[in-house]
Amino acid sequence: EKEGLEVELKKIQELSQQREVFAENLRNELLSVKDQLSTLESQMSKEREKLLKLREDKKILLEK
C-alpha cells in the first residue's frame, strides 16, 4: 500500500509541475499579446494623427 501511495504521490507531483509550466506559458503568452496590443494601439494613434492632418490639409486646399 505504501508503494501505491508513493506512486500516486509522484503522479500528482508530476501533474502539478505540468500545470505550473502550462500556467507560466500562458502568462508569457499573455504578456506577449499585451505588448503586441500596446504596439498596435500606438501605431493606430499615429495613423489617426496622420489622417487628421491630411483632412485638415485637404480642407485648407479646398478653401483656396
N, CA, C and O atoms as a GROMACS GRO file, in nm:
protein
  256
    1GLU      N    1   0.082  -0.120   0.000
    1GLU     CA    2   0.000   0.000   0.000
    1GLU      C    3   0.087   0.126   0.000
    1GLU      O    4   0.054   0.225  -0.066
    2LYS      N    5   0.196   0.123   0.073
    2LYS     CA    6   0.285   0.240   0.079
    2LYS      C    7   0.341   0.272  -0.059
    2LYS      O    8   0.349   0.388  -0.098
    3GLU      N    9   0.380   0.166  -0.134
    3GLU     CA   10   0.432   0.189  -0.269
    3GLU      C   11   0.326   0.250  -0.359
    3GLU      O   12   0.354   0.339  -0.438
    4GLY      N   13   0.205   0.202  -0.345
    4GLY     CA   14   0.094   0.256  -0.425
    4GLY      C   15   0.073   0.403  -0.396
    4GLY      O   16   0.050   0.482  -0.488
    5LEU      N   17   0.080   0.441  -0.270
    5LEU     CA   18   0.064   0.582  -0.233
    5LEU      C   19   0.180   0.666  -0.285
    5LEU      O   20   0.161   0.779  -0.328
    6GLU      N   21   0.301   0.609  -0.280
    6GLU     CA   22   0.418   0.682  -0.331
    6GLU      C   23   0.406   0.705  -0.481
    6GLU      O   24   0.438   0.813  -0.532
    7VAL      N   25   0.360   0.602  -0.552
    7VAL     CA   26   0.340   0.616  -0.698
    7VAL      C   27   0.234   0.722  -0.726
    7VAL      O   28   0.251   0.806  -0.814
    8GLU      N   29   0.126   0.716  -0.651
    8GLU     CA   30   0.018   0.814  -0.668
    8GLU      C   31   0.068   0.956  -0.638
    8GLU      O   32   0.035   1.050  -0.710
    9LEU      N   33   0.146   0.970  -0.532
    9LEU     CA   34   0.202   1.100  -0.496
    9LEU      C   35   0.292   1.152  -0.608
    9LEU      O   36   0.286   1.270  -0.642
   10LYS      N   37   0.374   1.065  -0.664
   10LYS     CA   38   0.464   1.105  -0.773
   10LYS      C   39   0.384   1.151  -0.894
   10LYS      O   40   0.419   1.250  -0.958
   11LYS      N   41   0.277   1.080  -0.926
   11LYS     CA   42   0.191   1.119  -1.038
   11LYS      C   43   0.130   1.257  -1.014
   11LYS      O   44   0.125   1.341  -1.104
   12ILE      N   45   0.083   1.277  -0.893
   12ILE     CA   46   0.022   1.406  -0.858
   12ILE      C   47   0.125   1.518  -0.866
   12ILE      O   48   0.094   1.627  -0.915
   13GLN      N   49   0.247   1.493  -0.819
   13GLN     CA   50   0.352   1.594  -0.826
   13GLN      C   51   0.387   1.627  -0.971
   13GLN      O   52   0.406   1.744  -1.005
   14GLU      N   53   0.395   1.525  -1.056
   14GLU     CA   54   0.425   1.547  -1.197
   14GLU      C   55   0.314   1.628  -1.264
   14GLU      O   56   0.341   1.720  -1.341
   15LEU      N   57   0.190   1.594  -1.234
   15LEU     CA   58   0.077   1.667  -1.289
   15LEU      C   59   0.079   1.812  -1.243
   15LEU      O   60   0.053   1.904  -1.322
   16SER      N   61   0.110   1.833  -1.117
   16SER     CA   62   0.119   1.968  -1.063
   16SER      C   63   0.227   2.048  -1.134
   16SER      O   64   0.208   2.165  -1.168
   17GLN      N   65   0.341   1.985  -1.157
   17GLN     CA   66   0.451   2.053  -1.225
   17GLN      C   67   0.412   2.087  -1.369
   17GLN      O   68   0.443   2.196  -1.418
   18GLN      N   69   0.344   1.995  -1.437
   18GLN     CA   70   0.299   2.021  -1.574
   18GLN      C   71   0.203   2.140  -1.577
   18GLN      O   72   0.209   2.223  -1.667
   19ARG      N   73   0.116   2.145  -1.479
   19ARG     CA   74   0.020   2.256  -1.474
   19ARG      C   75   0.090   2.388  -1.446
   19ARG      O   76   0.052   2.492  -1.501
   20GLU      N   77   0.192   2.386  -1.362
   20GLU     CA   78   0.268   2.507  -1.335
   20GLU      C   79   0.337   2.557  -1.462
   20GLU      O   80   0.336   2.677  -1.490
   21VAL      N   81   0.396   2.465  -1.537
   21VAL     CA   82   0.462   2.502  -1.663
   21VAL      C   83   0.359   2.558  -1.760
   21VAL      O   84   0.384   2.660  -1.826
   22PHE      N   85   0.244   2.493  -1.769
   22PHE     CA   86   0.138   2.539  -1.858
   22PHE      C   87   0.092   2.680  -1.819
   22PHE      O   88   0.075   2.766  -1.905
   23ALA      N   89   0.073   2.703  -1.690
   23ALA     CA   90   0.030   2.834  -1.641
   23ALA      C   91   0.136   2.940  -1.672
   23ALA      O   92   0.102   3.052  -1.711
   24GLU      N   93   0.262   2.907  -1.654
   24GLU     CA   94   0.370   3.002  -1.684
   24GLU      C   95   0.374   3.034  -1.834
   24GLU      O   96   0.393   3.149  -1.872
   25ASN      N   97   0.354   2.933  -1.916
   25ASN     CA   98   0.349   2.956  -2.061
   25ASN      C   99   0.233   3.048  -2.098
   25ASN      O  100   0.248   3.136  -2.183
   26LEU      N  101   0.119   3.028  -2.034
   26LEU     CA  102   0.004   3.115  -2.060
   26LEU      C  103   0.033   3.259  -2.016
   26LEU      O  104  -0.003   3.354  -2.086
   27ARG      N  105   0.099   3.274  -1.901
   27ARG     CA  106   0.135   3.409  -1.855
   27ARG      C  107   0.228   3.477  -1.955
   27ARG      O  108   0.210   3.594  -1.987
   28ASN      N  109   0.326   3.402  -2.003
   28ASN     CA  110   0.420   3.459  -2.101
   28ASN      C  111   0.349   3.497  -2.230
   28ASN      O  112   0.376   3.602  -2.289
   29GLU      N  113   0.257   3.412  -2.273
   29GLU     CA  114   0.182   3.441  -2.394
   29GLU      C  115   0.095   3.565  -2.375
   29GLU      O  116   0.085   3.649  -2.464
   30LEU      N  117   0.034   3.577  -2.258
   30LEU     CA  118  -0.048   3.694  -2.227
   30LEU      C  119   0.036   3.821  -2.231
   30LEU      O  120  -0.007   3.922  -2.289
   31LEU      N  121   0.154   3.818  -2.171
   31LEU     CA  122   0.240   3.936  -2.173
   31LEU      C  123   0.280   3.972  -2.315
   31LEU      O  124   0.286   4.090  -2.350
   32SER      N  125   0.308   3.872  -2.396
   32SER     CA  126   0.345   3.896  -2.535
   32SER      C  127   0.229   3.961  -2.612
   32SER      O  128   0.250   4.055  -2.688
   33VAL      N  129   0.109   3.910  -2.591
   33VAL     CA  130  -0.007   3.966  -2.659
   33VAL      C  131  -0.034   4.109  -2.611
   33VAL      O  132  -0.072   4.195  -2.690
   34LYS      N  133  -0.015   4.133  -2.482
   34LYS     CA  134  -0.033   4.269  -2.429
   34LYS      C  135   0.066   4.366  -2.494
   34LYS      O  136   0.029   4.478  -2.528
   35ASP      N  137   0.190   4.322  -2.510
   35ASP     CA  138   0.290   4.406  -2.576
   35ASP      C  139   0.251   4.434  -2.721
   35ASP      O  140   0.265   4.546  -2.769
   36GLN      N  141   0.204   4.331  -2.790
   36GLN     CA  142   0.161   4.348  -2.929
   36GLN      C  143   0.044   4.446  -2.937
   36GLN      O  144   0.041   4.531  -3.026
   37LEU      N  145  -0.050   4.434  -2.846
   37LEU     CA  146  -0.165   4.523  -2.843
   37LEU      C  147  -0.121   4.667  -2.818
   37LEU      O  148  -0.171   4.760  -2.882
   38SER      N  149  -0.030   4.685  -2.726
   38SER     CA  150   0.021   4.819  -2.697
   38SER      C  151   0.088   4.880  -2.820
   38SER      O  152   0.069   4.998  -2.850
   39THR      N  153   0.165   4.800  -2.891
   39THR     CA  154   0.231   4.847  -3.013
   39THR      C  155   0.128   4.885  -3.118
   39THR      O  156   0.140   4.990  -3.183
   40LEU      N  157   0.027   4.802  -3.136
   40LEU     CA  158  -0.078   4.832  -3.234
   40LEU      C  159  -0.154   4.958  -3.197
   40LEU      O  160  -0.187   5.039  -3.284
   41GLU      N  161  -0.183   4.976  -3.068
   41GLU     CA  162  -0.254   5.097  -3.025
   41GLU      C  163  -0.171   5.221  -3.054
   41GLU      O  164  -0.225   5.324  -3.096
   42SER      N  165  -0.042   5.212  -3.033
   42SER     CA  166   0.047   5.324  -3.062
   42SER      C  167   0.048   5.354  -3.212
   42SER      O  168   0.041   5.471  -3.252
   43GLN      N  169   0.057   5.251  -3.293
   43GLN     CA  170   0.056   5.270  -3.438
   43GLN      C  171  -0.076   5.330  -3.484
   43GLN      O  172  -0.078   5.419  -3.570
   44MET      N  173  -0.187   5.282  -3.428
   44MET     CA  174  -0.318   5.336  -3.465
   44MET      C  175  -0.329   5.484  -3.428
   44MET      O  176  -0.385   5.563  -3.504
   45SER      N  177  -0.276   5.519  -3.314
   45SER     CA  178  -0.279   5.658  -3.271
   45SER      C  179  -0.202   5.747  -3.369
   45SER      O  180  -0.248   5.855  -3.406
   46LYS      N  181  -0.085   5.700  -3.411
   46LYS     CA  182  -0.006   5.776  -3.508
   46LYS      C  183  -0.079   5.788  -3.641
   46LYS      O  184  -0.078   5.894  -3.704
   47GLU      N  185  -0.144   5.679  -3.684
   47GLU     CA  186  -0.218   5.682  -3.810
   47GLU      C  187  -0.337   5.777  -3.801
   47GLU      O  188  -0.369   5.845  -3.898
   48ARG      N  189  -0.403   5.781  -3.687
   48ARG     CA  190  -0.515   5.875  -3.668
   48ARG      C  191  -0.466   6.019  -3.679
   48ARG      O  192  -0.531   6.103  -3.741
   49GLU      N  193  -0.351   6.046  -3.619
   49GLU     CA  194  -0.294   6.181  -3.626
   49GLU      C  195  -0.262   6.218  -3.771
   49GLU      O  196  -0.290   6.330  -3.814
   50LYS      N  197  -0.205   6.123  -3.846
   50LYS     CA  198  -0.175   6.149  -3.987
   50LYS      C  199  -0.303   6.175  -4.066
   50LYS      O  200  -0.309   6.267  -4.148
   51LEU      N  201  -0.405   6.095  -4.040
   51LEU     CA  202  -0.532   6.110  -4.110
   51LEU      C  203  -0.595   6.246  -4.078
   51LEU      O  204  -0.646   6.313  -4.168
   52LEU      N  205  -0.592   6.285  -3.954
   52LEU     CA  206  -0.646   6.415  -3.915
   52LEU      C  207  -0.571   6.528  -3.986
   52LEU      O  208  -0.632   6.623  -4.035
   53LYS      N  209  -0.440   6.517  -3.991
   53LYS     CA  210  -0.358   6.618  -4.059
   53LYS      C  211  -0.393   6.624  -4.208
   53LYS      O  212  -0.406   6.732  -4.265
   54LEU      N  213  -0.408   6.508  -4.270
   54LEU     CA  214  -0.445   6.504  -4.412
   54LEU      C  215  -0.582   6.568  -4.435
   54LEU      O  216  -0.601   6.639  -4.534
   55ARG      N  217  -0.676   6.542  -4.347
   55ARG     CA  218  -0.809   6.602  -4.360
   55ARG      C  219  -0.801   6.754  -4.347
   55ARG      O  220  -0.867   6.827  -4.422
   56GLU      N  221  -0.720   6.800  -4.252
   56GLU     CA  222  -0.704   6.944  -4.235
   56GLU      C  223  -0.640   7.006  -4.358
   56GLU      O  224  -0.681   7.111  -4.405
   57ASP      N  225  -0.537   6.938  -4.411
   57ASP     CA  226  -0.471   6.988  -4.532
   57ASP      C  227  -0.568   6.992  -4.650
   57ASP      O  228  -0.568   7.087  -4.728
   58LYS      N  229  -0.650   6.889  -4.663
   58LYS     CA  230  -0.748   6.884  -4.772
   58LYS      C  231  -0.847   6.998  -4.759
   58LYS      O  232  -0.880   7.064  -4.857
   59LYS      N  233  -0.893   7.022  -4.637
   59LYS     CA  234  -0.989   7.130  -4.614
   59LYS      C  235  -0.928   7.264  -4.652
   59LYS      O  236  -0.994   7.347  -4.715
   60ILE      N  237  -0.803   7.285  -4.613
   60ILE     CA  238  -0.734   7.410  -4.645
   60ILE      C  239  -0.722   7.426  -4.796
   60ILE      O  240  -0.746   7.534  -4.850
   61LEU      N  241  -0.684   7.318  -4.864
   61LEU     CA  242  -0.668   7.324  -5.010
   61LEU      C  243  -0.802   7.349  -5.080
   61LEU      O  244  -0.806   7.422  -5.180
   62LEU      N  245  -0.908   7.291  -5.031
   62LEU     CA  246  -1.039   7.311  -5.094
   62LEU      C  247  -1.091   7.453  -5.071
   62LEU      O  248  -1.170   7.503  -5.151
   63GLU      N  249  -1.048   7.517  -4.966
   63GLU     CA  250  -1.093   7.653  -4.936
   63GLU      C  251  -1.023   7.756  -5.022
   63GLU      O  252  -1.070   7.869  -5.035
   64LYS      N  253  -0.911   7.718  -5.082
   64LYS     CA  254  -0.835   7.814  -5.164
   64LYS      C  255  -0.900   7.836  -5.298
   64LYS      O  256  -0.850   7.914  -5.379
   0.00000   0.00000   0.00000
